[in-house]
């Protein structure tokens, strides 16, 4: 268990707060560009910030820049698909009989997906994208 929990968790969460704030700020500052351009630019900027800060500050990776960027991109894609694919049936099972309005079920499902994504992404970055050698 000690190998799964270490001092990288608070750093990872701090970086996550920072890239979320950057993404939100850009999304609203660029809203004149339209929905898709503003959100795409914001998410790419947040991901780039996350990559560099987690690579150096959180996980102290010695991997080459190119190799770690490829692994980071694969990790983000796999975690995204896995988290949001798992969130739907889990939320359906948990919330399905509550009588909650569908819009709120979807919102809670998205929040669950975000939580799963964060958890999977942490372990994917730590043990795959920025894995320490040796």
Secondary structure, 3 states (H helix, E strand, C coil): CCCCCCCHHHHHHHHHHHHHHHHHHHHHHCHHHCHHHHHHHHHHHHHHHHHHHHHHHHCCCCCCHHHHHHHHHHHHHHHHHHHHHHHHHHHHHHHCCCCCCHHHHHHHHHHHHHHHHHHHHHHHHHHHHCCCCC
